[in-house]
Amino acid sequence: MRSPRAELVAETAITLLAERGMRGLTHRAVDEAARLPPGAASNVARTRTALLELALERLNELEERQFADVGTSRPPTDRAGAADLVARLLHAQITRDRRRTLARYELALEATRRPELRTMYDASGRHFREPAVALMAKLGSRDPVTDGRRLVVFAEGVMFYALAGAGTDTVPSLDDLRRDASDFLTALEPPTRDDPQDSRP
């Protein structure tokens, strides 16, 4: 179990990443922002890489908790329920958990330059992929792995557009996200047996 001080350092690192970017995250900045004695952050995470890994571990913990809270372990079996689930997750990431999402973007960019962080970041993607695959399987997808990946790509695009892309001037409402998610899921639905484009037996 992580110590309270290590958790404080991790949370402060996440906040600094979101507010100041990668260049604003230093051990000294963490000490100052968390009101810790000089050198405290270094005692918890001695190197910069260790500090980044600590922040990523904390993000993974919080996101696992969030996914559990909205019931991804028991995915809905109908498109309306699935669209609502996706919309609520996205809305939370864009609004209430904006700090965490921005910090993850900073870590994603840094991971392109740090192979040791890349490995850890890629592994953390299972927090998004596994629930997406399970959701698509419940909806009857013929290829839940592929459709789950497509759903993750859709979700990532929505979040980036709202937080860092061209859509930062407007926060999408829960209804907007629910409609967009429903349209996306509809496009992934398998064709009916009467569909002439479906050549499968």
Secondary structure, 3 states (H helix, E strand, C coil): CCCHHHHHHHHHHHHHHHHHCHHHCCHHHHHHHCCCCCCHHHHHCCCHHHHHHHHHHHHHHHHHHHHHHCCCCCCCCCHHHHHHHHHHHHHHHHCCCHHHHHHHHHHHHHHCCCHHHHHHHHHHCHHHHHHHHHHHHHCCCCCHHHHHHHHHHHHHHHHHHHHCCCCCCCCCCHHHHHHHHHHHHHHHCCCCCCCCCCCCC
